[in-house]
Amino acid sequence: METTSILARDLAALGRVTEGASAESVLRGITEAIARGVPGCAGGTAELWMEGRVLLAASHSELITLTDRESDLREGPSREALTSGRPVTVTDVMRDSRWPRYAATAVRHGVRSVLILPIEVDNAVVIIGLYGVRTGVHADGEALMSLLKEQVTVALANVWEFDDVLTGAAQMQEALAGRSVIDQAKGIIMSKSGCSAEAAFDELRRVSQHHQVKVADLARLLVTEHQQKHGGATP
């Protein structure tokens, strides 16, 4: 089906990580892709549950309101899917008796049918919601879930790996900057006391332990004070 190929293409694009990509951008991309590529789907939501926290994205603001209401009620198809780990289908919210308070809110926002697909990704769960303005529009949930699971898993894994690389690079830059300022501080101590580089570092470490501050922070303070006194010059 052409629509399925379009959906697969849009979801696959989420796996190509670029600058500024994040879990939030992946979730937002999922909702836009399913709203555009699934027949009968008027809008979508995606919730990422991880370590007791949740990130939410939606294709329409009304669906954010509906999802927030479901969270407040602690009942509804998304809560059921999260708890059971199984897809939940609501063919017609006006005829479904499981969650009457949720159904009332859904109807007010123009939602008549719902399909919720839970997808496990590493140590997280993504709850994807598809919403229709007509009854019974989401028929082939199994095939859709298989496609979503494959593409969503790849997209989030790539984003998390990209985050790890950026974090590692930032930590390395911080470590190099700390080493540089420590070397400058050692030079200041050596020029004042005539001691060796090893002895200068021992003095830095002794003072940092006494005042319970990091060696790099103490070195940065020492270098700053020296520059202020000597017009920016550092030995």
Steps between C-alpha positions, in 0.01 A plus 500: 500500500631847411404642839697229680810576292463871576464425871802268493703767320405771750572276798833388354602864463474538878795262535732736315633704789594861434608788720221593740341153490356379830253251642242780490558562129465125430170485688372806316606348170312179581175685564533700178583188297204293620257791465619545142553139399237280670159485330226635723743635759423865569769546764756323715674505835825345619598458865847386603495342847848456646623485860167618638491807274300567188553709187192581295461618142182542298403604151221725633462699822158341565668161529739636763196612699338158458818316605544727802138435598557126472804534725295692758224237487757217521284304259457472127644309203854636534513410871367155415764446231777622731389263777426194287764540232240414237331708227166655589229573245196721551281458194246758617559699817126574527419128520797388709412464869849447642595862573192726491676808639778469242244441226315819589820703463590326174163578345529865602824517304351332195659157552282198414751214468837424658783253446779486759822310426758438776857450378785391728833666422796395718403611852218723380149472361355712222121529501380602155142617458305529175173694505219510248205735461292208367428158653701186431772647285809320636474142377851363432660573835733199493677598178520860612646402836768289330602793278499747787699273731778457245533866408441653844757268658762603245420872524517517880812281517675731253398811695616354831831390347544849352432650844765272653754612242425867565515447876832319468642778286383766745653309791828465312506873424432574865778265608747659256402848618544391861842354426607823330398721792665263748825525306473880513439491876799268549715749308388782731585298811835392355599858415414620849654217704764357266361150553463220246190436292420195711526698822284778354227250416523345848446848646197557278354166604567566871325839493207365295444219750518740791240732348299214344510637146607335175864540399393648165273756670776601740747527211254715304462735798876525546558577131222762496641678808850494351378648171311776681812592695738481204290628215416165346853357497542133597840334540 
